[in-house]
Amino acid sequence: MSAHLPAPVPLSGPRFQTEPAELYREMRRDHGAVVPVVLDGDVPAWLVLGYRELHQVTGDPVLFSRDSDLWNQWDRIPDDWPLLPVIGRKQTSVFFTVGERHRERAAVISDALEAVDSFELRAQAETFADELIDAICTTGEADLIGDYAALLPVRVLATLYGFAEEQGPGLVAALNDMADGRERALAGRQHLATSVARLVADRVAEPADDVVSRMLAMGRPGPPGPPGPSGDGPGFTDEEIVQDLMVMLAAGHQPTADWIGNSMRLMLTDDRFAASLLGGRHSVAEAMNEVLWEDTPTQNVAGRWASRDTQLAGRRIRAGDLLVLGLQGANSDPQVRTDGSALTGGNSAHFSFGHGEHRCPFPAQEVAEVIARTGIEVVLDRLPDIDLAVPAESLAHRPSPWLRGLASLPVRFTPVPAR
């Protein structure tokens, strides 16, 4: 890189918490649609902020591969690197699998989640949401993140997957540690791996009516004979299913929790959504969709690896280079958002669920949306006069360039009896 060009941008630091929109604007101004960045330990990568460029990268899985073994920086990565749970060395999950094997594994995940009854899912989400509200409704004040949003998705997902309810708190802590990518990230991943492996072993021995059992039935090789529920699977090992379940939990819990928190923050601080707080419902979906455009829980994703030397937005990308997908940066690309307006309603052309064959499966999106919307609506039903307990400008976000979520959301309300 020429000496006169701006220096690479650290993909860390407080500005990802305090002013990410301004930070992305500065990156785009100084570097264009593809930004040279450095990860922890001064490891180089590219951050793709352009909407069209991100569409190109995610739409070409051959040139921009999901195979992390291609990375040309592995010789610089220590075994205790805190971003290993995010980027992955020799991981075998669907997240890092390519080609036909990826399509087979994605199909098993989609089919297992497709079988979830949406009415039962909403009922489960309402039950857990009511229990969490019961724990705070008599006090008149609460932290909607720590007391509610950070607990709800994993409780619902744990039930769908087959975990025992008492495992929920440990799973929440592990998933949060992994997402933040700091010193406890590797320990969090180990806790998650151990918990999921134990569940898979239990379901191999004794299947049940849950997502894990369905994945095992569809994905594992069955006995010889005619095709059937347990005889025509593509032959995934139990370890592959464990890896996929870890991805499903990580991708399903924290982003959904942040979707609830970010949407509630918007509704509590923006007068356009005041009617919803007084009993309306139509604006809940609008607020949730606006968050996916303006304040998406999944800000950046690592990533894709160039399979050969190429060019992208005038940048020379070398074989093995890592490209980080700047989902929020692309959502706010001024080449697409020419008027800078908020996009509410039904416009879902954002990148918040990804794009291409590695995008979030549609049934998983539906599960997340049902949990998030139900969680918000239960709050509005049970605590109709809820309001912020602190100035809006004092709200702080967790220190992560990958996920954007509030550290806390203090609220006050008129105490009401538990149900």
C-alpha positions in Angstrom: 0.0 0.0 0.0 1.3 3.5 -0.9 2.6 5.5 2.0 0.3 8.5 1.2 -2.9 6.4 1.7 -4.7 6.5 5.0 -3.5 3.9 7.5 -5.6 0.8 8.0 -8.4 1.2 10.6 -8.5 -0.9 13.8 -11.6 -3.0 13.9 -12.0 -2.4 17.6 -12.3 0.5 20.0 -14.9 2.6 21.7 -16.3 4.3 18.5 -18.0 1.0 17.5 -20.0 1.5 20.7 -20.5 5.3 20.7 -20.7 6.4 17.1 -20.6 3.6 14.6 -22.6 5.4 11.9 -20.1 8.3 11.9 -17.2 5.8 12.0 -18.5 4.0 8.9 -19.0 7.3 7.1 -15.4 8.3 7.8 -14.1 4.9 6.6 -16.0 5.2 3.4 -14.8 8.8 2.9 -11.2 8.0 3.5 -11.0 4.5 1.9 -14.0 3.9 -0.3 -16.2 0.9 -0.4 -13.5 -1.6 0.7 -11.5 -0.6 3.7 -8.2 -2.0 5.0 -8.6 -2.9 8.6 -6.5 -4.6 11.3 -7.9 -7.1 13.8 -6.6 -7.9 17.3 -2.8 -8.4 17.1 -2.5 -6.2 14.0 -3.8 -8.9 11.8 -4.8 -7.4 8.4 -8.2 -7.8 6.7 -10.6 -5.9 4.4 -13.9 -4.5 5.6 -16.5 -4.4 2.7 -18.8 -1.4 3.3 -20.3 -0.9 -0.2 -23.8 -2.3 -0.8 -23.0 -3.4 -4.4 -19.6 -4.8 -3.4 -21.1 -6.8 -0.5 -23.7 -8.2 -2.9 -20.8 -9.2 -5.2 -18.8 -10.9 -2.5 -21.7 -12.8 -0.9 -23.1 -13.8 -4.4 -19.8 -15.4 -5.6 -19.0 -18.3 -3.2 -16.3 -19.6 -5.4 -14.2 -16.5 -5.7 -15.0 -15.3 -2.1 -15.1 -18.6 -0.2 -16.4 -19.4 3.2 -13.4 -21.9 3.7 -11.3 -20.3 6.4 -8.4 -22.7 5.7 -7.6 -20.4 2.8 -6.5 -17.6 5.1 -3.0 -16.4 4.4 -2.5 -15.2 8.0 -2.8 -18.5 9.9 0.9 -18.6 10.7 0.4 -15.4 12.7 -2.5 -16.5 14.8 -1.8 -17.8 18.3 -3.9 -20.6 19.9 -5.3 -18.1 22.4 -6.3 -15.4 19.9 -9.7 -14.1 21.2 -11.3 -13.9 17.7 -10.8 -17.6 17.0 -14.5 -18.4 18.0 -15.6 -15.8 15.5 -13.2 -16.7 12.6 -12.5 -20.3 13.2 -9.5 -22.6 12.6 -10.3 -26.0 11.1 -13.9 -25.6 12.1 -16.4 -28.0 10.5 -19.7 -26.2 11.0 -22.0 -25.3 8.2 -20.8 -21.7 8.6 -17.4 -22.7 7.1 -18.4 -25.5 4.8 -18.6 -24.9 1.0 -20.2 -26.4 -2.1 -22.6 -29.3 -2.1 -21.7 -30.3 1.5 -22.8 -26.8 2.7 -26.1 -27.0 0.8 -26.9 -30.4 2.3 -26.2 -29.2 5.8 -28.1 -26.0 5.3 -31.1 -28.1 4.1 -31.0 -30.2 7.3 -31.0 -27.1 9.4 -33.8 -25.5 7.5 -36.0 -28.6 7.5 -35.5 -29.1 11.2 -36.5 -25.5 12.0 -39.3 -25.6 9.4 -41.0 -28.2 11.5 -41.3 -25.8 14.4 -45.0 -24.9 14.7 -45.2 -21.1 14.7 -48.2 -21.0 17.0 -46.5 -23.2 19.6 -43.3 -21.1 19.2 -45.2 -17.9 19.9 -47.0 -19.6 22.9 -43.6 -20.7 24.3 -42.1 -17.2 23.8 -45.1 -15.6 25.5 -44.9 -18.0 28.5 -41.2 -17.3 29.0 -41.6 -13.6 28.4 -44.5 -13.5 31.0 -42.3 -15.3 33.5 -39.5 -12.8 33.1 -41.9 -9.9 33.4 -43.4 -11.4 36.5 -39.9 -11.3 38.1 -39.7 -7.5 37.6 -43.3 -6.1 37.3 -43.8 -5.4 41.0 -40.6 -3.3 41.4 -41.4 -0.4 39.1 -38.0 -0.4 37.5 -35.8 -2.9 35.6 -33.0 -3.3 33.1 -34.7 -4.5 30.0 -31.4 -6.0 28.7 -30.1 -7.9 31.7 -33.5 -8.8 33.2 -35.3 -9.6 30.0 -33.9 -9.4 26.5 -30.6 -11.2 27.3 -32.6 -14.1 28.8 -35.6 -14.6 26.5 -34.2 -15.9 23.2 -32.0 -18.6 24.7 -34.8 -19.9 26.9 -37.0 -20.3 23.9 -34.3 -21.8 21.7 -33.2 -24.2 24.5 -36.7 -25.6 24.7 -36.9 -26.0 20.9 -33.6 -27.7 20.8 -34.1 -29.9 23.8 -31.9 -28.4 26.6 -32.9 -28.7 30.2 -34.2 -25.3 31.5 -31.5 -25.0 34.2 -28.8 -24.9 31.5 -30.1 -21.5 30.2 -28.1 -19.2 32.4 -24.8 -20.9 31.5 -25.6 -20.8 27.8 -26.4 -17.1 28.0 -23.1 -16.3 29.6 -21.1 -18.5 27.2 -22.8 -17.0 24.1 -22.3 -13.5 25.3 -18.6 -14.1 26.0 -18.1 -15.6 22.5 -19.9 -12.6 20.8 -17.8 -10.0 22.6 -14.6 -11.6 21.4 -12.6 -10.7 24.4 -10.6 -12.7 27.0 -13.4 -15.1 27.9 -14.4 -15.9 24.3 -12.5 -19.2 24.2 -13.9 -20.4 27.6 -17.4 -19.5 26.4 -17.0 -21.5 23.3 -15.8 -24.5 25.3 -18.8 -24.3 27.6 -21.1 -24.2 24.6 -19.4 -27.1 22.9 -19.6 -29.3 26.0 -23.2 -28.5 26.5 -24.2 -29.2 22.9 -22.2 -32.4 22.7 -23.9 -33.7 25.8 -27.3 -32.9 24.4 -26.5 -34.6 21.0 -25.3 -37.7 22.8 -28.5 -37.8 24.9 -30.6 -37.5 21.8 -28.7 -40.2 19.9 -29.5 -42.5 22.8 -33.1 -41.3 23.3 -34.7 -39.1 20.6 -37.4 -36.6 21.4 -39.7 -34.2 19.7 -37.1 -31.4 19.3 -34.8 -29.7 16.7 -31.8 -31.7 17.7 -33.6 -35.1 17.3 -34.9 -34.0 13.8 -31.4 -33.0 12.7 -30.0 -36.3 13.9 -32.7 -38.2 12.1 -32.3 -36.3 8.8 -28.5 -35.9 8.8 -27.0 -39.1 10.2 -26.5 -42.2 8.0 -29.2 -44.7 8.6 -29.3 -48.5 8.2 -29.3 -50.1 4.8 -32.6 -50.3 3.1 -35.2 -48.1 1.4 -35.0 -44.4 2.1 -36.8 -43.2 5.2 -36.6 -40.8 8.1 -33.4 -42.4 9.5 -32.1 -44.2 6.4 -31.5 -41.6 3.8 -29.4 -39.0 5.6 -26.4 -37.5 3.9 -24.1 -39.0 6.5 -23.1 -36.2 8.9 -21.1 -37.1 11.9 -22.3 -36.3 15.4 -19.5 -33.8 15.6 -20.7 -32.0 12.5 -24.2 -31.8 14.0 -22.7 -30.4 17.2 -20.8 -27.8 15.3 -24.0 -26.8 13.4 -26.0 -26.6 16.6 -23.4 -24.3 18.1 -23.7 -22.0 15.1 -27.5 -22.1 15.4 -27.5 -21.1 19.0 -24.9 -18.4 18.6 -26.6 -16.9 15.6 -30.1 -17.3 17.1 -29.6 -16.0 20.6 -27.5 -12.8 20.9 -28.6 -11.1 17.7 -32.3 -11.8 18.6 -31.7 -10.4 22.1 -30.1 -7.3 20.6 -33.0 -7.0 18.1 -35.3 -6.8 21.1 -33.2 -4.3 22.9 -32.4 -2.1 19.9 -36.1 -2.0 18.9 -37.2 -1.1 22.4 -34.6 1.6 22.6 -35.9 3.1 19.3 -39.5 2.9 20.5 -38.7 4.5 23.8 -36.7 7.4 22.3 -38.5 8.2 19.0 -41.8 10.0 19.1 -42.9 8.2 15.9 -43.5 5.1 17.9 -45.3 6.6 20.9 -48.6 5.1 19.8 -47.2 1.6 20.1 -46.2 2.3 23.7 -49.9 3.2 24.4 -51.3 0.0 23.1 -50.8 0.0 19.3 -49.2 -2.8 17.5 -48.7 -1.9 13.9 -45.5 0.1 14.6 -43.8 -2.8 16.4 -43.0 -4.4 13.1 -41.9 -1.1 11.6 -39.6 -0.4 14.5 -38.0 -3.9 14.2 -37.5 -3.4 10.4 -36.0 0.0 10.9 -33.5 -1.4 13.4 -32.4 -4.0 10.8 -31.6 -1.0 8.5 -30.2 1.5 10.9 -29.0 -0.3 14.0 -28.7 -3.9 13.0 -27.6 -6.4 15.7 -25.1 -8.1 13.4 -22.8 -5.2 12.3 -19.9 -7.1 10.8 -19.3 -10.8 9.9 -16.0 -12.6 9.4 -16.1 -13.4 6.7 -15.0 -14.6 3.2 -11.6 -15.6 1.9 -10.4 -14.8 -1.6 -9.6 -18.0 -3.5 -7.3 -16.2 -5.9 -5.9 -12.7 -6.6 -8.7 -10.4 -7.7 -9.9 -6.8 -7.7 -12.8 -5.3 -5.7 -13.7 -1.6 -5.8 -10.3 -0.8 -7.1 -8.5 -2.7 -4.3 -6.1 -5.5 -5.0 -7.3 -8.5 -3.1 -4.7 -11.3 -2.8 -5.4 -15.0 -2.6 -6.2 -15.9 1.0 -7.1 -12.4 2.1 -9.9 -12.1 4.7 -12.9 -10.0 3.8 -15.1 -8.9 6.7 -18.7 -8.3 5.7 -19.7 -4.8 6.8 -23.5 -5.4 7.0 -24.4 -2.1 8.7 -22.0 -0.2 6.5 -23.7 -1.6 3.4 -27.2 -0.9 4.8 -26.3 2.8 5.1 -24.4 3.0 1.8 -25.2 6.5 0.4 -25.0 5.1 -3.1 -28.2 3.1 -2.2 -29.7 5.3 0.5 -29.5 8.5 -1.5 -31.9 10.4 0.6 -30.7 9.1 4.0 -34.3 8.3 5.0 -35.3 5.7 7.4 -36.7 2.6 5.6 -39.6 1.3 7.6 -42.6 -0.8 6.5 -42.0 -3.7 4.2 -38.6 -2.9 2.6 -36.4 -5.8 3.5 -33.5 -5.3 1.1 -31.1 -4.9 3.9 -28.1 -7.2 4.6 -29.0 -7.9 8.2 -29.6 -11.6 7.5 -26.8 -11.9 5.0 -27.1 -12.7 1.3 -26.3 -15.6 -1.0 -26.1 -19.3 -0.2 -24.6 -18.6 3.3 -27.4 -16.2 4.4 -29.5 -17.0 7.5 -32.0 -19.7 6.5 -35.5 -18.4 6.2 -37.0 -20.6 8.9 -34.3 -19.3 11.3 -35.3 -15.8 10.4 -38.9 -16.6 11.2 -38.0 -18.1 14.6 -36.0 -15.0 15.5 -38.7 -12.6 14.4 -41.4 -14.5 16.3 -39.3 -14.4 19.5 -38.3 -10.8 19.1 -41.8 -9.5 18.2 -43.4 -11.5 20.9 -40.9 -10.3 23.5 -41.6 -6.7 22.6 -45.4 -7.1 22.5 -45.4 -8.7 26.0 -43.5 -5.8 27.4 -46.0 -3.3 25.9 -48.9 -5.4 27.2 -47.7 -5.9 30.7 -46.0 -2.5 31.3 -48.0 -0.1 29.2 -46.5 3.1 30.7 -42.9 2.0 30.4 -40.4 4.8 29.9 -36.6 5.3 30.0 -35.2 5.8 33.5 -32.0 7.5 32.2 -31.3 10.1 29.5 -31.2 8.5 26.1 -27.7 9.8 25.4 -26.3 7.9 28.4 -27.2 4.5 27.0 -24.1 2.5 26.3 -23.4 -0.5 24.0 -21.3 -3.6 24.6 -17.7 -3.4 23.3 -17.9 -5.5 20.2 -17.4 -4.6 16.5 -19.3 -7.7 15.5 -22.6 -7.3 17.3 -24.3 -4.1 18.3 -26.4 -4.3 21.5 -27.0 -2.3 24.6 -25.1 -3.0 27.7 -28.3 -2.0 29.7 -31.7 -0.4 29.1 -32.9 1.0 32.4 -36.7 1.6 32.5 -39.4 2.6 34.9 -43.1 1.9 35.0 -46.0 1.7 37.4 -45.7 -1.5 39.4 -48.3 -4.1 38.5 -49.0 -7.5 40.2 -47.5 -10.7 38.7 -49.9 -13.0 36.9 
